[in-house]
């Protein structure tokens, strides 16, 4: 007699969601240090389009391998938003910012990423957080602004503005992708978003192709490979799968760990100095975002 497979219990599904989400955040944590290394050998524009092109080619192969159905026309608008947010906007803005600030400095801004995602969840998902949510949000934002002012803005006000813009567009891409993953599927969202951008990214890659790669070091190639395959595609496979399995609100809190992992990688791999003030601001921002998450519903 044929036996039907028993679906996993809600607890097991949630546990898998947390594990997949944790792996995704761990992969994303290496994005800024790797980008910092890559922009030493590649221009920010070429790095942005090249990483998207490589990731899109991989995604296209996987979509064809699994014979995935094309998204519905009603889903194309959301896919374009995801593509503009996480495929083009965030990589380009961070690459430009990292020409002016260190990766350790930029990682402080990642503490605002869960907040940015939540804000767009309100706008796109119709959520209505309690007043305490906005109190924590305001305090966290003021801490980031205060940190930038404390640096005298002499290091690079342009770098800080670019990082803030990157957080905004990434939050939009995360929120839209999480909403779309409920109907389209977790890994399919980032795959189709990459494919949507592929024609433009491929043309731009050839147009911006350097005359010579002789000056590119091994670290530059490895960094390009990391941000293309892991940051742009594989990390999202785990991330959106985790959101779908464990719940967007719950698993989304794992983003709060990303600044800690990123600071550790920046200090270990790049030898960048992580000051006590920088750590303090990061911890404070994370505490504020955690409080905001608690009152998000």
Beta strands, then each sheet from edge to edge (+ up, - down):
end
